[in-house]
Amino acid sequence: VAGQALAAATLDAAAVQAKFAGASLFVIASGDMGAQLKFFVYSQEAGSGSYFIAELLIGKAPCTLTATIKSDASAASTDAFKAHVSAALGAV
């Protein structure tokens, strides 16, 4: 996911982390990098047990998402994970 536009909203690390928690995205580390928020998250797919580990950079202005995702899951599962992360962030 490179530079995907997000809904404009007030972005702060606590609000994003709360949204992630509600979506079963577990934060390993996070930080406010000035113009963007940076998160390292992981999640596990229910059916296959595959893990996803992601570095997420969330631009504050404009609101954008850039993600680097590592997983042993299929391409379809990885695409579903990308959509899940985007949906979790959609209401931030």
N, C-alpha and C positions, 0 to 999 in steps of 0.2 A: 504494500500500500504506500504509494508515494504521493505526498502532497494532497491527499483527499480533503476536500472542504468539509468543515463541520459547521453545525448551527452556531451562529454567533451567540455568545453568552459570557457571563463572568466566569473566567477560568481560574480556579485555585486548586492546589494539590489535594486538599481535604475533600472537596466536592467530587473530584475525579476519582479519588480512592474509594469514596463511599459508593459511587456508581459501579466501580469495578467489583467491590465486595458483593453487591447485590446481583452481579452477573457471573459469580463464581470465577472471577479473574483475580488471582492472588498476587499482591504486590510484594516483590522481593526488595526493591529499593526504588526511591523516587527523589526528585529534587526539582527546585525551581531554578532554571538556568537563565533567568532574565526574560528573554523574548519567547522562551518556550518552557514547557514542563517536560520532564523526562521520567519515564517509568520503565522498570523491568518487571514483567509479569509472567506468570505461568498459569496453565490450566490443563485439565485432563479431559479427554473426550470420553463420554460415558460408555459408548458402545465398544470401542476398540481398546480403550485404555491408553491410547497414544497421548503423549505430552506435547504441549506447545509452550515454547519460551519465546518471549517477544521483548524487543526494545521499542518503546513507543515515544515519539517526539511529537508533542502537541503544541503547535504554534499558537501564540496568544492573539496576534493581530497581523495578518488575518488568521482566523481559526482554521488550522490545517492539521492533518494527521499523517505522519510518516512512520512506517513500521518496518522493522526487520524481524522476521519470524523464522524460528528454527523448529523443525518437527520431523518425526519419522512417519507422520500420517500421510494419507493419500492427498493428491492435489485437490480433490473435491472437499475433503475434510478441512484442509488448510483454507480454502476459499470460504467455507462455512465459518471457520474461526475468525477470519477477517471481517465477515459480515457481523458476527457476534460482538466483536470489539467495537466496530462502528456504531452498532445499535446501542451498546452500553453508553457510548459517549454522546449519542444524539441528543440526550436530554440534560446534558451538563449545563 
